[in-house]
């Protein structure tokens, strides 16, 4: 094949590129331009052939040296024909480097349906207890009119006469450098290798169509944010009798009004009256299981944290629950009656407003600014 452009430019590498750099460039471009990845792009096949030709030359030290010196790898040799004979065409080359397969491996054969991803928001309560949900999933499903056959009469597809069931046609032309073999997708069957004589009007002969289905899903207790639940066989319908794909349910936990999550533990804030903080007492605390009681000792300060064992979230494997951390915030009253003000004034006269700090808060701040201990 006569070169259309500089092979180094084709792969996007410099003339001093190493073999590893050339290989990485080819892999990147081949993934992007492979015809199976771009079925609706008519230029993809030509681009991929040009990329493959450049790589076949530059990966071989002898060919690369000839190309650098003479502008051609092997004068008089049929480069492209040999290349496709060695590697078996586009798909075999793609499989060799990337380990992929197109559908079930042959034109016209069964193909597995695509996998689907569904993002589901769940509450913190559902994380704690687990839940059963029913999802409405839009997907490509088996056509109800033709039962997935793609035919109005239900007849089986017939082998394509133009490509003889191969899904590809080969055109051979003579060039000054030898015979040029060009392999293209069959236009009669669009690469399927088979045609339907009486295509179904509802699905256009594809045997599939859009549909919404209800899928039950079980959410285990203790799941983490971003966890993926696999539901096998609930993806899109396969083609020509191929198996269904799978459904991946990605879980997103909604923020809670009171609680924040830290692994299996929960944390919340609880306001307490200043009298309870000073004298001690018992307060009501919300938990995911309902209301609980917390004993606050006398002299409790704002920011003090208390632990309620077993009130957190369960471990997804063992079921053992974490703890709930309750951080108290002392609330100062804003609307006092005359009598309450009088009692507080008396409290001050008795020295009740003195902080239990022999050095004093202002003194400690001043010493800290001076760098004193």
C-alpha positions in Angstrom: 0.0 0.0 0.0 1.4 3.4 -0.8 1.6 5.5 2.3 -0.9 8.3 2.6 1.0 10.3 5.2 4.0 10.0 7.4 3.7 6.9 9.5 5.1 8.7 12.6 2.5 11.5 12.1 -0.2 8.8 11.7 0.6 7.4 15.2 1.4 10.8 16.6 4.9 10.0 17.7 8.3 11.5 16.9 10.9 10.0 14.6 12.9 9.1 17.7 10.1 7.3 19.5 10.9 4.1 21.3 9.1 0.8 20.6 7.1 1.2 23.8 6.0 4.7 22.8 5.0 3.4 19.4 3.1 0.5 20.9 1.2 2.7 23.4 0.3 5.1 20.6 -1.1 2.3 18.5 -3.1 0.8 21.3 -4.6 4.2 22.1 -5.6 5.0 18.5 -6.8 1.5 17.7 -9.2 1.6 20.6 -10.6 4.9 19.3 -10.8 4.1 15.6 -11.6 0.4 15.5 -14.6 -0.2 13.2 -16.4 -2.3 15.8 -16.2 0.6 18.3 -17.5 3.0 15.6 -20.1 1.1 13.7 -21.8 4.3 12.5 -18.6 6.0 11.3 -17.8 5.2 7.6 -14.3 6.6 7.9 -13.3 4.5 10.9 -12.3 1.5 8.8 -10.0 3.5 6.6 -8.5 5.3 9.6 -7.9 2.0 11.5 -6.3 0.4 8.4 -3.9 3.4 8.1 -3.0 3.2 11.8 -2.4 -0.5 11.6 -0.2 -0.1 8.5 1.9 2.5 10.2 2.3 0.3 13.3 3.1 -2.8 11.3 6.1 -1.0 9.7 7.4 1.0 12.7 7.2 -2.0 15.2 9.7 -4.0 13.0 13.3 -2.6 13.3 14.3 -3.7 9.8 11.2 -2.3 8.1 11.4 0.9 10.2 15.0 1.4 9.1 14.1 0.9 5.4 11.2 3.3 5.8 13.4 5.9 7.4 16.1 5.6 4.7 14.0 5.1 1.5 10.5 6.2 2.4 9.0 2.7 2.0 9.3 -0.4 4.2 9.6 -3.2 1.6 9.8 -2.1 -2.1 7.8 -4.4 -4.3 6.2 -6.3 -1.4 2.5 -6.4 -0.8 2.5 -4.9 2.6 -1.2 -4.6 3.3 -2.1 -8.1 1.9 0.5 -9.8 4.1 -0.6 -7.8 7.1 -4.2 -8.8 7.0 -3.3 -12.4 6.2 -1.1 -12.6 9.3 -3.6 -11.1 11.7 -6.9 -12.2 10.2 -8.4 -8.8 9.7 -9.6 -6.1 12.0 -11.2 -8.2 14.7 -8.3 -10.6 15.2 -5.9 -7.7 15.5 -8.1 -6.0 18.0 -8.5 -9.3 20.0 -4.7 -9.8 19.9 -3.9 -6.5 21.6 -7.0 -5.8 23.7 -8.5 -9.2 24.5 -11.9 -8.3 23.2 -14.5 -10.1 21.1 -17.3 -8.7 19.0 -20.6 -10.1 20.0 -20.4 -13.9 19.9 -17.5 -14.0 17.6 -19.1 -14.4 14.1 -21.3 -12.3 11.9 -25.0 -13.2 12.2 -24.5 -15.1 15.5 -26.1 -14.5 18.9 -24.8 -11.4 20.7 -25.0 -10.7 24.4 -27.0 -7.6 25.4 -25.4 -4.5 26.9 -25.0 -4.0 30.6 -26.9 -1.2 32.2 -26.1 1.1 35.1 -28.8 2.5 37.4 -28.1 5.1 40.1 -30.4 4.7 43.1 -30.7 7.0 46.1 -31.4 5.4 49.4 -32.0 6.8 52.9 -29.7 6.3 55.9 -32.5 4.4 57.5 -32.4 1.9 54.6 -28.7 1.6 55.1 -29.3 0.7 58.7 -32.1 -1.9 58.2 -31.8 -2.9 54.6 -34.7 -2.5 52.1 -36.6 -3.9 49.2 -37.1 -1.6 46.3 -38.7 -1.9 42.8 -36.9 0.0 40.0 -38.4 1.2 36.8 -35.6 0.6 34.3 -35.7 1.8 30.7 -33.9 -0.6 28.4 -33.8 -2.2 25.0 -35.9 -5.3 25.3 -37.2 -8.1 23.2 -39.7 -6.9 20.6 -43.2 -8.1 21.7 -44.5 -8.1 18.2 -42.0 -10.6 16.7 -40.8 -12.2 19.9 -37.2 -11.2 19.1 -36.9 -12.9 15.7 -37.0 -9.6 13.8 -39.3 -11.2 11.2 -43.1 -10.7 10.8 -43.6 -14.4 10.1 -41.1 -15.5 12.6 -38.8 -17.0 9.9 -35.1 -17.5 10.6 -32.7 -15.1 8.9 -31.2 -16.2 5.6 -27.6 -16.2 4.7 -26.5 -13.0 2.9 -25.9 -13.8 -0.8 -23.4 -11.0 -1.3 -20.9 -11.8 1.4 -21.9 -15.5 1.8 -22.5 -15.1 5.5 -19.2 -13.6 6.3 -20.4 -10.1 7.0 -17.4 -8.7 5.1 -16.4 -8.4 1.4 -12.9 -8.3 0.1 -11.8 -6.2 -2.9 -8.4 -6.8 -4.5 -6.6 -4.2 -6.6 -3.2 -4.1 -8.2 -0.7 -1.4 -7.2 2.9 -0.6 -8.2 3.9 -2.2 -4.9 1.8 -5.4 -5.2 -1.8 -6.5 -4.7 -3.9 -4.4 -2.3 -6.5 -6.2 -0.3 -9.4 -4.1 1.1 -11.8 -5.7 3.5 -15.1 -3.7 4.0 -18.4 -4.3 5.8 -21.0 -5.9 3.6 -23.5 -3.2 2.7 -26.3 -5.8 2.0 -26.4 -7.2 5.5 -24.5 -4.4 7.3 -22.0 -6.9 8.6 -24.5 -9.3 10.1 -23.9 -12.1 7.6 -27.6 -12.7 7.4 -30.7 -10.9 6.2 -34.4 -11.0 7.2 -36.7 -11.3 4.2 -39.8 -9.8 6.0 -38.6 -7.5 8.8 -40.9 -6.7 11.6 -42.5 -3.3 11.3 -42.4 -2.6 15.0 -38.6 -3.1 15.5 -37.4 -2.7 11.9 -36.0 -6.3 11.9 -33.7 -5.8 14.9 -35.8 -8.0 17.2 -35.5 -5.4 20.0 -37.2 -2.2 21.0 -37.3 0.3 23.9 -39.4 -0.6 27.0 -39.7 0.1 30.7 -39.6 -2.8 33.1 -39.9 -3.2 36.8 -37.0 -4.8 38.5 -37.0 -5.8 42.2 -33.7 -5.1 44.1 -32.7 -6.1 47.6 -30.5 -3.6 49.5 -28.5 -5.2 52.2 -28.0 -3.5 55.5 -24.7 -1.6 56.0 -24.0 -0.9 52.3 -21.5 1.9 51.6 -21.9 5.0 49.5 -21.2 4.1 45.8 -21.6 0.4 46.3 -22.7 -1.5 43.1 -25.3 -4.2 43.3 -25.1 -6.7 40.4 -28.5 -8.0 39.1 -27.7 -10.7 36.5 -29.8 -10.9 33.4 -31.6 -7.6 33.9 -29.6 -5.6 31.3 -30.6 -5.2 27.6 -31.8 -8.1 25.6 -29.3 -9.9 23.4 -29.4 -10.0 19.6 -30.5 -13.0 17.7 -31.1 -15.1 20.8 -28.1 -13.9 22.7 -28.1 -13.7 26.5 -29.2 -10.6 28.3 -26.7 -8.2 29.8 -26.6 -7.4 33.5 -27.8 -4.5 35.6 -25.5 -2.6 38.0 -27.3 -0.6 40.6 -25.1 2.1 42.0 -26.2 3.3 45.5 -26.2 6.9 46.6 -27.0 7.6 50.2 -29.0 10.7 50.8 -27.8 13.3 53.3 -29.6 13.0 56.7 -31.1 15.9 58.5 -29.5 15.1 61.8 -26.8 12.4 61.3 -23.5 12.3 59.6 -21.9 9.0 58.8 -18.3 7.9 59.6 -18.0 4.3 58.5 -20.2 2.3 60.9 -20.5 5.2 63.4 -23.0 8.1 63.3 -22.7 11.5 64.8 -25.3 14.1 65.7 -25.6 17.3 67.8 -28.1 17.6 70.7 -29.0 21.0 72.2 -29.3 21.0 76.0 -30.5 23.8 78.4 -27.8 25.6 80.3 -29.4 24.4 83.6 -29.0 20.8 82.6 -25.4 21.5 81.6 -24.8 23.0 85.0 -26.8 20.8 87.3 -26.9 17.6 85.2 -30.0 15.7 84.0 -31.4 13.5 81.3 -32.2 14.4 77.7 -34.0 12.7 74.8 -31.7 11.9 71.8 -33.0 10.8 68.4 -31.5 7.6 66.9 -32.3 5.6 63.7 -34.2 3.2 65.9 -36.3 5.8 67.7 -35.8 8.0 70.8 -33.2 7.2 73.4 -32.3 8.8 76.7 -28.9 10.2 77.6 -27.7 11.1 81.1 -25.7 14.4 81.1 -23.5 14.9 84.2 -23.3 18.2 86.0 -20.8 20.7 84.6 -21.0 19.5 81.0 -19.5 21.9 78.5 -20.5 22.7 74.9 -18.8 20.2 72.5 -18.7 17.3 75.0 -19.2 14.0 73.1 -21.2 11.1 74.5 -21.3 7.6 73.0 -24.4 5.4 72.5 -23.1 1.9 71.8 -24.8 -0.2 69.2 -26.8 2.7 67.8 -24.7 3.1 64.6 -24.9 1.3 61.3 -24.4 -2.5 60.9 -21.3 -3.9 59.3 -22.3 -5.3 55.8 -20.5 -8.6 56.5 -20.9 -9.3 60.2 -24.0 -7.2 61.1 -22.3 -5.8 64.2 -23.5 -2.2 64.7 -21.3 0.8 65.3 -21.9 3.6 67.8 -23.7 6.9 67.8 -21.7 9.9 69.0 -23.8 12.7 70.5 -22.2 16.2 70.7 -24.0 18.5 73.1 -24.5 22.2 72.5 -25.5 24.4 75.5 -28.4 26.6 74.6 -28.5 30.1 76.2 -32.1 31.3 76.8 -33.1 34.5 74.9 -36.5 35.3 76.5 -36.3 35.6 80.3 -39.1 36.6 82.6 -38.4 39.3 85.2 -38.3 36.7 87.9 -35.7 34.6 85.9 -33.5 37.7 85.5 -33.7 38.4 89.2 -32.6 34.8 90.0 -29.7 35.0 87.6 -28.6 38.3 89.0 -28.6 36.8 92.5 -26.6 33.9 91.0 -24.0 36.4 89.8 -23.9 38.2 93.1 -23.1 34.8 94.7 -20.1 34.5 92.3 -21.8 32.0 90.0 -20.5 33.6 86.9 -16.9 32.8 87.8 -15.3 30.2 85.4 -13.7 27.2 86.9 -10.2 28.3 85.7 -7.8 29.6 88.2 -5.7 31.4 85.6 -8.6 32.8 83.7 -9.5 32.5 80.0 -8.4 36.0 79.1 -5.1 35.5 80.9 -4.4 32.3 79.0 -5.2 34.0 75.7 -2.8 36.9 76.5 0.0 34.5 77.6 -0.5 32.4 74.4 -0.1 35.5 72.2 3.1 36.5 74.2 4.4 32.9 73.8 4.4 32.4 77.5 3.5 29.1 79.2 
